[in-house]
Amino acid sequence: MKTTLYTASIIAAAVGSAHATPQQAVAQVRENAAQVLTILKKANGSNDAAVRKEAENYALPYFDFQRMTAQAVGQPWTQATPAQKQALAKEFQTLLIRTYSGTMLKFKNSTVDVKNNPVVNKGGKEIVIRTEISQSGSKPVNMDFTTYQSGGKYRVYNVAVEGASLVTVYRNQFGETIKNKGFDGLIQDLKTKNGGK
């Protein structure tokens, strides 16, 4: 999972297109994925951290972390206070960033094959963009990015890696923590994982 989250951000960064049709969204994915890979290829030695940060900053606005967090928490989300929701979303975003930030530069020589067969659901309100990530010496990885249009762009709110939903994986973990420790316990656990106190 660690080695796939940054790749997810590469494609997530590619879904910005105002009032786009599904095929326009696919074209935008290809264009922006290429741009992010170009950023990563600038990395060498001392400027790796700066390049990593540049790629992160480019990609992150195309995630809807609030919605991803709500889905990862599941039904108990409705019981959280606004402050708890905000804190959970912040820590979940940090968790995802930290998870892939250490390995993302490994993908600078990847190729991204964005498929021409997006799945349109919910009367066009949801578009699932299918991709295949290939890297020399490794088996290609299939990823599906579930997106919706917001603020003139498509934003990712779920990622499936080889059919396994990211939010579902975290829902199992989060549900157990909420049951045993409550929302504040989950927030504290995420803070601890993220290097906080």
Stockholm file with secondary structure:
# STOCKHOLM 1.0

chainA/1-197         MKTTLYTASIIAAAVGSAHATPQQAVAQVRENAAQVLTILKKANGSNDAAVRKEAENYALPYFDFQRMTAQAVGQPWTQATPAQKQALAKEFQTLLIRTYSGTMLKFKNSTVDVKNNPVVNKGGKEIVIRTEISQSGSKPVNMDFTTYQSGGKYRVYNVAVEGASLVTVYRNQFGETIKNKGFDGLIQDLKTKNGGK
#=GR chainA/1-197 SS CHHHHHHHHHHHTTCCCTTCCHHHHHHHHHHHHHHHHHHHTTCCGGGHHHHHHHHHHHHGGGBCHHHHHHHHHCGGGGGSCHHHHHHHHHHHHHHHHHHHHTTGGGGTTCEEEECSCCEEEGGGTEEEEEEEEECTTSCCEEEEEEEEEETTEEEEEEEEETTEEHHHHHHHHHHHHHHHHHHHHHHHHHHHHTTCC
#=GC SS_cons         CHHHHHHHHHHHTTCCCTTCCHHHHHHHHHHHHHHHHHHHTTCCGGGHHHHHHHHHHHHGGGBCHHHHHHHHHCGGGGGSCHHHHHHHHHHHHHHHHHHHHTTGGGGTTCEEEECSCCEEEGGGTEEEEEEEEECTTSCCEEEEEEEEEETTEEEEEEEEETTEEHHHHHHHHHHHHHHHHHHHHHHHHHHHHTTCC
//
